[in-house]
């Protein structure tokens, strides 16, 4: 998996590599700030922006969201996403931002984005302060439930986090459990299950359970499912 994180005074935690490794990144990079979307025409995008499954590669063939036209109201936001990654490395070097598609976040007005990148798929979570965090996953990682990203505040007493998991066609969405033990399956929109959750919650995928309480420990933590900190 290729991981890129962009932050200014915030913490981005990206999961998606083998064993749901949690990567904490605290670099400072100047990027386009995510703000209110500018007005955009409501006209449909060109046919080149809406390919058939046959034109997609690898894991992206199982994401029907990429075959849907992008509504005009999202075009300005997609342009900002593209501009945020002027310098691209790894899988992002071949990411097709023209094909990026948004997905709603339960409990938030924000959207996360996915984009095909060769035989991988990348997910992007907007930072209210600056830029996006990104994580790119292979088909094997996606099938194993390892294609999940978390964006949290950098303070040790952060109260919530945005969790976003890729859900290809026919796959099962992750399950979230709150501090009382009540569980719910996360809603899927555009092949992504995304929600803003209290850090007292846990999220279960096919790869294991992520206890979001580990975010309270603050930055500079790197854990994996089975290691006794981020997952169990």
N, C-alpha and C positions, 0 to 999 in steps of 0.2 A: 504494500500500500504506500502511496505517496501522500505525505502530509505537509500542508503549508498552513501557517497561522499568521494572522496579521492583527496586531493589537496596539493600543495606546493606553497604558494604565489599566488594562483589564486582562483577565485570564481566559484563554481559550483552551479547552480540553477536548482533544479529538480522539475518538476511538474508532478502530476499523482495521487494525493490523491483526496479526495472529494473536489469539487468546485475548482479544479485546484489550490490547495494551492502551493505557491511558497516557497521553503525552501532554505535558504542561509546557506551554511556550510563553515567554514573556519578552519578546523582542519589540522594539519600537520602530514602526514603519509608517511613513506618511502615505496615506491612501485617500480615496474618495470617501467622504463621510456619507453614511446612509441617512437620509432624511426623508422629508415628504416627497412623494412622487410628483414629478411635473406632469402637467396635463399632456396627454398623448392622443393622437387620432384613434378612433375606434375601428379603423379599417382593418381587415384581415391581413395577415402577413403573406408573403409570397409562397408559392408552392415549394420553393427550394428550402423554406424554413420548416416544412412539414412533410418529412420523408415517409416512405413506407418502411415497415420493419426490415425489408430486404436490404435497404441502404445503410442500416445500422450494423455495428460490429459488436462481437463479444456480449458482455452483460447487458449492454444497452438495448439489444434486440428484445429483451423481456420487460422493457419499460414502455408501456403504451403511451405514457404521457408525452414522449418525444414525437409521436405521430399526430398529436393534436396541435392545431394552430394556436399561436400565442395571441391572446386578446390584446388589442391595441393599448389598453390602459397599463399594461406591464412593460411596454417596450422601452420606456425611459429608465425604468429600474434595471432592466436587463443590460442596457447600455452602461449604467454605472457599475454593474457587476463586472462586465468585460473590462472597463477602464481600470478597475481596482487591481487587475492582475496583468499589468503591462509587462512585468518581468515574470516569465513563467518557467518553472522547472519541473522535471519529472513528467508525470501524467498530465499536468496542467499545460505542458508545452504543446500537447495535441488536443487539448480540450476545445470543443466546438461551442463557444458561447452563443453563437447564432441559434443553436438548438437548445439553449438553457430554458428550463421550464420551472415556474414557481409552484410551491405547495404551501397551503395555509398552516399556521401554527395554532393549535388549540390553546385558548387562554391568552392569546396575543394578537395584535393587529399586524404583526410582521409576517413575512413570507421567507421560507427557506427556498433554495434553488438546487436543481440537479442539472448536470450537463454530461453528455457523452464525451469520453476522452480515449479514443482508440478502442481497445477492448475492455476498458474500465468505465466506471461511472463515478463522477465527483459530486459531492454535496457541499453546499455553501450556506453558512449561517450568518446573517448580518449582525454586526456589532453596533449597538445604539450609539457608541462613541465614535467608532472609526472602522471602516472596512468590513472584511468578512473573514471568517475562519473557513478552511476548506479541508476536505478529506476525500481521497480517491481510493476506490476499492475494486478488486477483481471480482469476477463472477463467483469464484470459490468463496471469497470472503463474504459476499452478499448472501449466498446460499447458506452459509454457516451462521448467519446472524451477527457477523462481526462488523457490518457496515453501519455504524452508529456514531453520532457525534454529539458532544455536549458543550454548551457555551455557558459559563458561569461567571459571576462577579469575582474579582481578585481577593476580596476581603474574606477573612476566616469565618465570618458569621453570615455569609451569603444565604439569603432566604429561599431563592429559587434558581432554576436553571432551565435553559431550553435544550430539550433532547430531541434529536431527529434521526430516524432510522430509515434506510432504504428498504422498500417493500416491492419487489418485482411482481409482475402479474402472477396471481395464483399463490403467492406466499402469505404466511400468517404474520399479522402485525404483532409488535411487542406488547407486553402486558405491564401496566404500571400498578404498584401497590403503595397505598399511602400509609401513614404512621399508625393508623388504626387497624390495618390489616385488610382493608377493603381493596379489591382489585378491579381493574377495568382494562379492556383492550383499547389501545390507542387508535383513534380514527385515522384512516388513510386518505390522503388527498394527493393526486398526482404522483403515485408510487412512493410517497413518503408518509411516514407516521411521525408527526412532530407535535410537541406539546410543551408548554411551560409548566414545570412541576416543582413543588417544594423539595428542598434538598433532603427532607426527611423521608422522601419516597425512594422506591427501588424500581428498576426496570428489568424485566426478564425477556431475553431473546433466546433463540435456539442455542446460542453459545454459552449462556449462563445468565446470572443475575448481577446487575450493577447497583450497588448501594450508593445512592447519591450523597449520603452523609459524609463520604470521604472528602467532599468538596470543602467541608468546614475546616479541614486541616490546613487550608491555605495552599499557596503555590509550591512549586518544586517537588511534586509527588509524581512518581511513575509506577503504576501498578498494573496488574493483569488479573484476569479471572483465575481463581485458584491460588493467588498469592496472598489472599487474606485482607486486601484493602479495598480495591475498587469493585471487585466482583466476588461471587461465591458460587 
